[in-house]
Amino acid sequence: MYVILLHDGRRADPWGLYVGQTSRDPDWRFDQHKSGYKASGAARRFGIRLLPDFVDHLNPLKRWEALEVEAGLAEEFRLAGVPWVEGGH
């Protein structure tokens, strides 16, 4: 699991989060997003940095667990009032 801090200055509330899961190192996956390889558009264009404190306690997860946790974590961020959450689908 990993969470990326997003910032889009064109939005009224420019800060957001991207929630994803990978079997690779999250730093490596973040670099992939930024380079455009298998990238989320939001993570590629607006990704600032990883927020490991949000998910380090969850890792590692089995693939089937990660899919459920990814969706659940994104929903928890939305319910907590984060105005812009990507991923977790």
C-alpha positions as CSV (number, residue, x, y, z in Angstrom):
1,M,0.0,0.0,0.0
2,Y,1.1,3.5,-0.6
3,V,-0.4,7.0,-0.4
4,I,0.7,9.9,-2.6
5,L,0.1,13.6,-1.6
6,L,-1.4,15.4,-4.6
7,H,-1.5,19.2,-5.3
8,D,-3.5,20.8,-8.1
9,G,-3.4,24.6,-7.7
10,R,-6.3,25.0,-10.1
11,R,-8.7,23.5,-7.6
12,A,-10.5,25.4,-4.9
13,D,-9.1,23.0,-2.4
14,P,-5.9,21.9,-4.1
15,W,-4.7,19.1,-1.8
16,G,-5.6,15.5,-2.2
17,L,-4.5,11.9,-1.9
18,Y,-3.9,9.0,-4.2
19,V,-4.2,5.5,-2.7
20,G,-2.6,2.6,-4.5
21,Q,-1.2,-0.9,-4.0
22,T,1.8,-2.5,-5.4
23,S,4.0,-5.6,-4.9
24,R,7.0,-3.4,-5.5
25,D,8.7,-0.8,-3.3
26,P,6.4,2.2,-3.0
27,D,9.3,4.6,-3.9
28,W,9.9,2.7,-7.1
29,R,6.2,2.8,-7.9
30,F,6.0,6.5,-7.2
31,D,8.9,7.1,-9.7
32,Q,6.9,5.0,-12.3
33,H,3.9,7.3,-11.8
34,K,6.0,10.4,-12.2
35,S,7.7,9.0,-15.4
36,G,4.3,8.1,-16.9
37,Y,4.8,4.3,-16.9
38,K,1.6,2.6,-15.9
39,A,0.7,5.9,-14.3
40,S,-2.4,7.3,-12.8
41,G,-2.9,10.7,-14.5
42,A,-3.5,12.4,-11.1
43,A,-0.4,10.8,-9.6
44,R,1.7,11.7,-12.6
45,R,0.6,15.3,-12.9
46,F,0.0,16.3,-9.3
47,G,2.0,13.8,-7.2
48,I,4.2,15.6,-4.7
49,R,5.5,12.8,-2.5
50,L,4.7,9.6,-0.7
51,L,3.1,9.6,2.7
52,P,4.4,6.4,4.2
53,D,3.2,7.1,7.8
54,F,-0.4,6.5,6.6
55,V,0.2,3.0,5.5
56,D,3.5,1.6,6.8
57,H,1.7,-0.3,9.5
58,L,-0.4,-2.1,6.9
59,N,2.5,-3.5,4.8
60,P,3.1,-6.1,3.6
61,L,-0.3,-7.4,2.5
62,K,-1.3,-10.3,0.3
63,R,-2.7,-9.3,-3.1
64,W,-6.3,-10.0,-2.2
65,E,-6.0,-8.1,1.1
66,A,-4.4,-5.1,-0.7
67,L,-7.3,-4.8,-3.1
68,E,-9.8,-4.6,-0.2
69,V,-7.6,-2.3,2.0
70,E,-6.9,0.0,-1.0
71,A,-10.6,0.6,-1.5
72,G,-11.4,0.8,2.2
73,L,-8.6,3.3,2.9
74,A,-9.7,5.6,0.0
75,E,-13.2,5.5,1.4
76,E,-12.0,6.3,4.9
77,F,-10.1,9.3,3.6
78,R,-13.3,10.5,1.8
79,L,-15.4,10.0,4.9
80,A,-12.8,11.9,6.9
81,G,-13.3,14.9,4.7
82,V,-10.3,14.7,2.3
83,P,-11.8,16.7,-0.6
84,W,-10.0,14.9,-3.4
85,V,-9.1,11.2,-3.3
86,E,-7.9,9.2,-6.3
87,G,-7.4,5.5,-6.5
88,G,-8.9,2.8,-4.4
89,H,-11.2,1.6,-7.2
